[in-house]
Amino acid sequence: MQALTEAVAIDGFWLLVAAAAVAGLVRGFSGFGTAMVYLPVAGQILTPFQALTTLMVMDLIGPLPNIPNAIRTGHKRDILRLSAGTLVALPLGCWCWA
């Protein structure tokens, strides 16, 4: 609860919320573009590490509702290959950047 209180206390928090909402709309309509909308705003308010971390969390949590349908209707081999790539490359990329 303390982390949430601290997050709301950040100057520009509501601007970040608005940028995240617009970025979500852009991604919903086009399938990409979250970073192009969110990061210029977040970069003005947060540190680069915080901005990229929040973007990564949004991009990982956002598609979670699509996973059951993808598993049910998708090609299992492709889903497995893409999931394995994400599990290997995402932590590696974060480690290299930090």
Protein Blocks (a to p, Z undefined) as FASTA:
>chain_A
ZZmmmmmmpghklmmmmmmmmmmmmmmmnopaklmmmmmmmmmmmcfklmmmmmmmmmmm
mmmmmmmmmmmmmcfklmmmmmmmmmmmmmmmmmmmZZ
